[in-house]
């Protein structure tokens, strides 16, 4: 018996938040590397100040 109690859904949502945070940081650093001065800081701030804390708390 597998006994699924929904913990797979919680793990999946946590992984989704970590993935979004990683994607925002990767795109932010890539834009920063190519000289971006507007989008890069926004993506990095959102990644570090919003998405990562959400991923930790979920």
C-alpha positions in Angstrom: 0.0 0.0 0.0 1.3 3.4 -0.9 -0.5 5.4 1.8 -0.5 8.7 -0.1 -1.3 11.5 2.4 -0.6 14.5 0.2 3.0 15.0 1.2 4.0 14.5 -2.5 2.0 17.6 -3.4 3.7 19.7 -0.7 7.1 18.5 -1.9 6.1 19.3 -5.5 5.1 22.9 -4.5 8.3 23.4 -2.6 10.3 22.3 -5.6 8.3 24.6 -7.8 9.1 27.6 -5.6 12.8 26.6 -5.5 12.7 26.3 -9.3 11.2 29.7 -9.8 13.8 31.2 -7.4 16.6 29.5 -9.3 15.2 30.6 -12.7 14.9 34.2 -11.5 18.4 34.3 -10.2 19.9 32.6 -13.3 18.1 35.0 -15.6 19.0 38.0 -13.4 22.7 37.0 -13.3 22.7 36.3 -17.0 21.2 39.8 -17.7 23.7 41.4 -15.3 26.6 39.6 -17.0 25.5 41.1 -20.4 25.2 44.6 -19.0 21.6 44.8 -17.9 21.0 47.5 -15.3 17.2 47.5 -15.1 15.8 43.9 -15.3 18.8 42.2 -13.6 18.5 44.0 -10.2 14.7 43.5 -10.2 15.0 39.8 -10.9 17.8 39.3 -8.3 15.8 41.2 -5.6 12.7 39.2 -6.3 14.6 36.0 -6.3 16.5 36.7 -3.1 13.9 38.7 -1.1 10.7 37.1 -2.2 11.0 33.7 -3.9 13.7 32.1 -1.7 12.0 33.0 1.6 8.7 31.6 0.2 10.5 28.4 -0.8 12.0 28.0 2.6 8.7 28.6 4.4 6.7 26.2 2.2 
